[in-house]
Amino acid sequence: MQNKDFCVFILTHGRPDNVITYKTLKKCGYTGRIYFVVDNEDKTTDRYIRNFGKENVKVFDKKAFADKIDEGNNFDDRRTTTHARNASFEIARDLGITYFIQLDDDYVKFDYRINGAGEYPKDKFMTRTKLDQIFDSLLNFYKSINAESIAISQGGDWIGGFADSWKFKRKCMNSFICSTGREFQFAGGLNEDVNTYTILGNRGKLFITIPFVSLTQAQTQSQAGGMSNIYKLSGTYIKSFYTVMMHPSGAKVSMMNTTNSRLHHSIKWINTTPMIIAEKYKKENTCE
Amino acid sequence: MKQTNLFGKDVYQDEEGEKKYTSKIEAPIYEPKNKKPHILELCNKSKTHQLIREIGSSKLSYEEKTFLVDAARRHNVFNYEKIADYYAHSNPEMQHLMERSALVIIDFGKAIEYGYVRLCDEISKQYLEEYAE
């Protein structure tokens, strides 16, 4: 990594022996710093420390962070990544690191979605050795603009292949690149990524998904630990309604017709995020 | 040979007959329309008004009604395309206050537009290096 003011935070819970993302990062050539963000309610904390070293495992007080935000429920259930995401800013500050990327613990690969000719790659996708350079490029872009966060696309964004354009999306999920200088708060006990980019996006904060690369997660509800138990409990039914509750003028739930049909949030973008327009439309005020 | 696919994308066939999907790299910078919309077009308040009518006809206390009316405004549906159109045709004072309320995002110095194209070039080059090795 050329950027030395950067690290990876892997947000993880209950999977000390199966942090897939760690292996994937190493395999794909990432050489920068990696920290494991673990909550103090995780019974496997000692094993994380044994596996990865005390200096690399950052334990935060989950209840304390839960008490600081609107969880959107009164369940007293803290099985969520929301608090780890919010704790990351404080952990980064303590480490003296300005920029970081939050990654879940179950990424099996990172892919290119654009090839050397500026086209959607036909067969060769996988990043094999260049993850350092990819993270550097993403971070340089993030540093150059006034966005709260940027993220890379997910495998799910590409179901159906290259059907849209190279225009970026105004959302962020999973892999948030953040700065301690642009701190924001994730909201809601579930669906915190969507809640956050809709609530803050609605107030003119910029969140961007970069389409040129993507990450692929191990299939939800098939991995032990993490958030799997809570998703199995309610499917995505309850999860989806958090965003409707928090952004009722632009979010609704609708049926997602994939192999396993389920309810999912649906965002009406024209009613959610203010448009980005060129500076030429801004008129100079000639009156003193 | 150039064709257009279902999504309106240009599809090229190279010499080996393989299809390639190409597209112009650009950030989604909104281009305001030439016509200034009416101010009432910027925000749909029908759900809010419906809720406020129900609140008004209830027997709740003044404080509770006030709270519910505040909450009902969460259902105001803003149309950000029309808002951007309106901004482009407004006077500087209105523009300033619209910016203060983050109703549009100005791409100062084309930082987003140029930065995005540069990012695309870099990732594209990294792909080329990776698969040329």
Contacts between the chains, C-beta under 8 A, distances in Angstrom:
chain1	res1	chain2	res2	distance
A	112	B	123	6.9
A	112	B	126	7.7
A	112	B	127	4.7
A	112	B	130	7.8
A	114	B	120	6.6
A	114	B	123	5.9
A	114	B	124	5.4
A	114	B	127	6.6
A	115	B	124	6.9
A	115	B	127	5.1
A	115	B	128	7.5
A	115	B	131	7.8
A	116	B	124	5.7
A	116	B	125	7.0
A	116	B	127	5.0
A	116	B	128	3.1
A	116	B	131	7.1
A	116	B	132	7.8
A	117	B	20	7.6
A	117	B	22	7.9
A	117	B	124	7.6
A	118	B	22	6.7
A	118	B	25	6.6
A	118	B	120	7.2
A	118	B	124	5.5
A	119	B	20	5.0
A	119	B	21	5.9
A	119	B	22	5.1
A	120	B	20	7.9
A	120	B	21	4.4
A	121	B	127	7.1
A	122	B	18	6.7
A	122	B	19	8.0
A	122	B	20	7.4
A	124	B	131	5.5
A	127	B	130	6.9
A	128	B	130	5.9
A	129	B	130	6.3
A	129	B	133	7.7
A	130	B	126	4.7
A	130	B	129	6.9
A	130	B	130	5.0
A	133	B	122	7.7
A	133	B	126	5.1
A	134	B	123	6.5
A	134	B	126	6.1
A	137	B	119	5.7
A	137	B	122	4.2
A	137	B	123	6.0
A	137	B	126	7.2
A	138	B	119	7.1
A	140	B	119	7.7
A	141	B	115	5.1
A	141	B	116	7.1
A	141	B	118	7.3
A	141	B	119	4.3
A	144	B	111	5.8
A	144	B	115	4.6
A	145	B	111	5.2
A	145	B	112	5.2
A	145	B	115	5.6
A	146	B	111	7.6
A	161	B	21	7.8
A	162	B	9	7.4
A	162	B	21	4.6
A	162	B	23	7.9
A	163	B	7	4.9
A	163	B	9	7.8
A	164	B	7	6.9
A	165	B	9	7.5
A	165	B	23	4.8
A	165	B	24	7.5
A	165	B	26	7.9
A	166	B	23	5.3
A	166	B	24	7.5
A	166	B	25	4.9
A	166	B	26	7.1
A	166	B	120	6.7
A	167	B	26	6.5
A	167	B	27	6.9
A	167	B	28	4.3
A	168	B	27	6.4
A	168	B	28	6.3
A	168	B	116	6.7
A	170	B	28	7.7
A	203	B	102	5.5
A	204	B	101	7.8
A	204	B	102	2.3
A	204	B	103	7.2
A	204	B	104	7.9
A	204	B	105	6.0
A	205	B	102	7.7
A	206	B	105	6.2
A	210	B	119	6.9
A	212	B	119	7.0
A	212	B	120	5.8
A	212	B	123	4.2
A	212	B	124	7.5
A	213	B	123	6.2
A	248	B	74	5.5
A	248	B	75	5.6
A	249	B	74	6.4
A	249	B	75	5.5
A	249	B	76	6.0
A	249	B	77	4.7
A	249	B	78	7.1
A	250	B	77	7.2
A	270	B	79	6.0
A	270	B	80	5.9
A	270	B	81	5.6
A	271	B	77	5.1
A	271	B	78	6.0
A	271	B	79	6.5
A	271	B	80	7.0
A	272	B	80	7.6
A	273	B	80	6.4
A	274	B	80	5.0
A	274	B	83	6.9
A	274	B	84	7.4
A	274	B	102	6.1
A	274	B	103	5.5
A	274	B	104	5.3
A	274	B	105	5.5
A	275	B	30	3.7
A	275	B	80	5.2
A	275	B	81	6.2
A	275	B	83	7.2
A	275	B	84	3.8
A	275	B	104	5.8
A	275	B	105	7.0
A	276	B	27	7.3
A	276	B	28	6.7
A	276	B	29	5.3
A	276	B	30	6.1
A	276	B	104	7.7
A	276	B	105	4.5
A	276	B	106	7.8
A	276	B	107	5.5
A	276	B	112	6.3
A	277	B	29	6.5
A	277	B	30	5.2
A	277	B	31	7.8
A	277	B	32	6.2
A	277	B	84	5.4
A	277	B	87	7.1
A	277	B	88	7.0
A	277	B	104	5.5
A	277	B	105	7.2
A	277	B	106	6.3
A	277	B	107	6.9
A	278	B	29	5.9
A	278	B	31	7.9
A	278	B	106	7.8
A	278	B	107	5.7
A	278	B	110	7.2
A	278	B	113	7.7
A	279	B	106	5.5
A	279	B	107	6.2
A	279	B	108	5.4
A	279	B	109	6.9
A	279	B	110	7.3
A	281	B	32	6.1
A	281	B	87	6.8
A	281	B	88	4.4
A	281	B	106	7.8
A	282	B	95	6.2
A	282	B	99	7.8
A	282	B	106	5.8
A	283	B	90	7.9
A	283	B	91	7.0
A	283	B	92	4.7
A	283	B	95	5.9
A	284	B	92	6.6
A	285	B	92	3.8
A	285	B	93	7.1
A	285	B	96	6.7
A	286	B	92	7.5
A	287	B	92	7.7
